[in-house]
Amino acid sequence: MRLGRWSRLCQARMEYSSGAIPNSEVAMDTKKLFSLEGRSALITGGSRGIGRMIAEGFVAQGARVYISSRKTDACDRTATELSKGGGTCVALPMDVSTVDGARALAAAYQAREPSLDILVNNAGAAWLASFDEFSEKGWDKVLDLNTKAPFFLTQALHKALRAAASPDRPAKVINIASIDGIYVTPNETYSYVASKAGLIQLTRLMASKLIKEHIVVSAIAPGPFASDMNIFARDRAAEVAARVPAGRIGADEDMAGVAIFLASRAGDYVVGSTVTVDGGVAFAS
Ligand SMILES: NC(=O)c1ccc[n+]([C@@H]2O[C@H](COP(=O)([O-])OP(=O)(O)OC[C@H]3O[C@@H](n4cnc5c(N)ncnc54)[C@H](OP(=O)(O)O)[C@@H]3O)[C@@H](O)[C@H]2O)c1
């Protein structure tokens, strides 16, 4: 009987456990497991905060990274800084909160690259207002960017993702959600929690459709990370850390680490899941 690669590996492991064959014959090459060498990545909201943490990690792992955000200067500055070590980071400024904007970003990317290995839908916005004061503007701004943009940008880049995807090396779509889409936050951020809970469920449905084309969709739900959006974590880190079971806010490496895992060979079998990276806020409080 012909054995598949996985069956052969399992059989080899059993033989190794029983002492029948030496270790060298079954050892996997774990050094390459997290490499992004030769892969292209597009990260929305990559100019600062969590998007920048991910971009820095991807560049360090060898990917050609494209970052996008509305402000051209900030986007250019970050791309220049992240290219300093010899890696590739290119700025593609765009507002992705409209379908036209998402399509324009996809076109700008595809003018430079024929295919896309990794799309990170990270750009996001929040709105805080009391229940009675909450406005339609605060609802639409947040839903347009946090939930609509990931769908329509992925749709606009579907062909490029398909062009990169294969059974041995699936393309990746990583949606940046939030623990606010999982647990009940004490903050009155009504549209934000709805947008992130929606994105987590959207991740599952998109994953179920796109996995048939070897495009793996997953999500990350961050807890508190210092950024312009989370000014509490940025400016009052000790106070926020006191409410985190791990006793600290998230560090750049925490975010880069999980994004590299999902983007690389290491995360190929994580399909439709949302990984919480929050020091235990959502599930260990
Ligand atoms: N920080 C946290 O604690 C935390 C926790 C949970 C989830 N998150 C999620 O993580 C993601 C990143 O958040 P962050 O904290 O890093 O926020 P941030 O510092 O405010 O960064 C947001 C990024 O998105 C870009 N952006 C905003 N509106 C845009 C638009 N319409 N089109 C294109 N780009 C746009 C911004 O650049 P421009 O202003 O130049 O456009 C910036 O690069 C968001 O989805 C957020 O919900 C953050």
The ligand as a MOL file (V3000), in Angstrom:
LIG
                    3D

  0  0  0     0  0            999 V3000
M  V30 BEGIN CTAB
M  V30 COUNTS 48 52 0 0 0
M  V30 BEGIN ATOM
M  V30 1 N -4.0330 48.2470 20.6050 0
M  V30 2 C -4.8280 47.3990 21.2030 0
M  V30 3 O -4.8100 47.2640 22.4200 0
M  V30 4 C -5.7860 46.5600 20.3850 0
M  V30 5 C -6.5140 45.5780 21.0560 0
M  V30 6 C -7.3800 44.7670 20.3420 0
M  V30 7 C -7.4920 44.9120 18.9800 0
M  V30 8 N -6.7680 45.8920 18.3410 0 CHG=1
M  V30 9 C -6.9270 45.9930 16.8700 0
M  V30 10 O -5.6660 46.0540 16.2530 0
M  V30 11 C -5.7580 46.7970 15.0440 0
M  V30 12 C -4.7040 47.8800 15.0450 0
M  V30 13 O -4.9710 48.7450 16.1480 0
M  V30 14 P -3.8600 49.7070 16.7940 0
M  V30 15 O -4.0900 49.6680 18.2400 0
M  V30 16 O -2.5450 49.4060 16.2420 0 CHG=-1
M  V30 17 O -4.4260 51.1110 16.2520 0
M  V30 18 P -3.6730 52.4290 15.7410 0
M  V30 19 O -2.3980 52.6400 16.4420 0
M  V30 20 O -4.7150 53.5040 15.7850 0
M  V30 21 O -3.3360 52.0760 14.2150 0
M  V30 22 C -4.3370 52.0060 13.2580 0
M  V30 23 C -3.7020 51.8850 11.8950 0
M  V30 24 O -4.7320 51.8120 10.9070 0
M  V30 25 C -4.5790 52.8840 9.9690 0
M  V30 26 N -5.9050 53.3120 9.5180 0
M  V30 27 C -6.8750 53.9210 10.2460 0
M  V30 28 N -7.9450 54.1660 9.4720 0
M  V30 29 C -7.6530 53.6980 8.2280 0
M  V30 30 C -8.3460 53.6600 6.9950 0
M  V30 31 N -9.5920 54.1630 6.8680 0
M  V30 32 N -7.7250 53.1050 5.9150 0
M  V30 33 C -6.4700 52.6090 6.0260 0
M  V30 34 N -5.7620 52.6120 7.1660 0
M  V30 35 C -6.3520 53.1540 8.2590 0
M  V30 36 C -3.7920 53.9620 10.7380 0
M  V30 37 O -3.0780 54.8630 9.9150 0
M  V30 38 P -3.7760 56.2230 9.3110 0
M  V30 39 O -4.3710 56.9520 10.4550 0
M  V30 40 O -2.6540 56.9440 8.6330 0
M  V30 41 O -4.7940 55.7550 8.3190 0
M  V30 42 C -2.8300 53.0740 11.5240 0
M  V30 43 O -1.7880 52.6580 10.6890 0
M  V30 44 C -7.1860 47.3230 14.9810 0
M  V30 45 O -7.9820 46.5060 14.1670 0
M  V30 46 C -7.6570 47.2430 16.4240 0
M  V30 47 O -9.0450 47.1310 16.5370 0
M  V30 48 C -5.9340 46.7190 19.0140 0
M  V30 END ATOM
M  V30 BEGIN BOND
M  V30 1 1 1 2
M  V30 2 2 2 3
M  V30 3 1 2 4
M  V30 4 1 4 5
M  V30 5 2 4 48
M  V30 6 2 5 6
M  V30 7 1 6 7
M  V30 8 2 7 8
M  V30 9 1 8 9
M  V30 10 1 8 48
M  V30 11 1 9 10
M  V30 12 1 9 46
M  V30 13 1 10 11
M  V30 14 1 11 12
M  V30 15 1 11 44
M  V30 16 1 12 13
M  V30 17 1 13 14
M  V30 18 2 14 15
M  V30 19 1 14 16
M  V30 20 1 14 17
M  V30 21 1 17 18
M  V30 22 2 18 19
M  V30 23 1 18 20
M  V30 24 1 18 21
M  V30 25 1 21 22
M  V30 26 1 22 23
M  V30 27 1 23 24
M  V30 28 1 23 42
M  V30 29 1 24 25
M  V30 30 1 25 26
M  V30 31 1 25 36
M  V30 32 1 26 27
M  V30 33 1 26 35
M  V30 34 2 27 28
M  V30 35 1 28 29
M  V30 36 1 29 30
M  V30 37 2 29 35
M  V30 38 1 30 31
M  V30 39 2 30 32
M  V30 40 1 32 33
M  V30 41 2 33 34
M  V30 42 1 34 35
M  V30 43 1 36 37
M  V30 44 1 36 42
M  V30 45 1 37 38
M  V30 46 2 38 39
M  V30 47 1 38 40
M  V30 48 1 38 41
M  V30 49 1 42 43
M  V30 50 1 44 45
M  V30 51 1 44 46
M  V30 52 1 46 47
M  V30 END BOND
M  V30 END CTAB
M  END
